[in-house]
Amino acid sequence: MNLSIWDIMGPAFFELMILVGIHSYLGLHVIRRKVIFVDLALAQIAALGTTVGFLFGIMPGSTGAYWFSLLFTFIGAAVFSISRIRNEKIPQEAVIGLVYAIAAALSILVIDKAPHGAEHIKEILTGAILWVKWSTIRTAAIVYSLVGIFHFIYRKQFLLISNNPEEAYNKGMNVRFWDFLFYVSFGIVITHSVGTAGVLLVFVFLVVPAITSMLITDVLWKQLVIGWSMGVVVSVVGLYISYIADLPSGPTVVAFYGLMLIIVAISLYIFRAEVRTKALLKVAMGIGLLILVVFGFYLLGNAFKNSQDHHTQIEKIKDITKYNSNLKDVNFNKMPEKQIDKYLLSEKNVSLLEKYFAKVGEYNKYKIASRIFELNKPKGFGLLVSILQDGKLPFVKDEVYSKIKEITGKDFGYDTSNNDNKNINAIREMNIWKNKLKP
């Protein structure tokens, strides 16, 4: 059957709605505690856990990867709860920033030793919200609901520590213990979120709704309503824009969240100004200055581009000539991604590409099969299907199946999270479709 916008975006929409519900609430705690980057740090720690598991051959999205990520997050929760000191000389935010930097550096060091490291880092940052499964959505809804119930039961303790930690100390509360419980529950949410939404989207879902609602009102329930409402609007519009403009869903939602925050902040500045005309004039001047800066960078970029165009064209010719005339130098595993794309664009020998297909890793197999499809549709389509049959990396399979759905306009019911036996019918249907293609 033909895929509608709901077939493609429906699961992602529901996942974003679940994310909005819990993250808007937790974001209010984060802002009140003045630990703005704790969500980013915990998300990076969770990503580090997934990365370490990936090094051992544990695929992202699997049960093993989840437990690696969760255990690393618990360690982070312990560090953050211990780092809170009543009469602190060093702000806790400095500790959080340091933890984030170390976790990010370790992720890069670890992933450097893993196959397809660059693709894994990209997936950690941007997530794969568009390919989220209904089973993942159900699990997230259950987990987030349990965390929400936990926070509701102990709301007095959590809110008191977030709003007035000094009063909590004076009442004899074990602040570090309650901090640990907060960060553990927070970490459980982050562990689930990073796997589907990525580090960037998780950070924005936590911070932007909280900042926006706190700019408008100081009442908790009103802040929650505003945050949830904003999340729904941004998710719907962001997903729609990503669909019609063929943009990555996660980064598009992030960018639209940022735009909405700017619009709200400017609107509040104007409406709350004593002299609105003067405020409007300042906003107009700011926008005008921004346009001038953007235009200046545009002119500067064109100036550099024109001065280097001739050199760039020569280099392109050299690159293509090098890889076409000396085929022994073509090593896909060592070539930069852009160089691979340039080579494939210039190569028209299907037999040669098929030989390379048998030697390279899964992600490069996907690139080569896509190029062969442009030259010979049955062969290229068959190679794409073979990646689904023999591949081990879920994120590569997601891209391959997305390509197949784009080519055919049909959903064959293939599920990258299932084993080969459960996908037999889907593979058979794809092979039947391949036989209808003409070279």
Secondary structure, DSSP 8 states (H G I E B T S, - for coil): -B--HHHHHHHHHHHHHHHHHHHHHHHHHHHHHT-TTHHHHHHHHHHHHHHHHHHTT--TTSHHHHHHHHHHHHHHHHHHHHH--TT-SS-HHHHHHHHHHHHHHHHHHHHTTSTTHHHHHHHHHH--GGG--HHHHHHHHHHHHHHHHHHHHTHHHHHHHHH-HHHHHHTT--HHHHHHHHHHHHHHHHHHHHHHHHHHHHHHHHHHHHHHHHHH-S-HHHHHHHHHHHHHHHHHHHHHHHHHHT--HHHHHHHHHHHHHHHHHHHHHHHT-SSHHHHHHHHHHHHHHHHHHHHHHHHHHHHHHHHHHHHHHHHHHHHHHHHHH-GGG--TTTS-HHHHHHHHHH---HHHHHHHHTTS-HHHHHHHHHHHHHH-HHHHHHHHHHHHHH---HHHHHHHHHHHHHHHSB-----TTS-GGGGHHHHHHHHHHHHT---
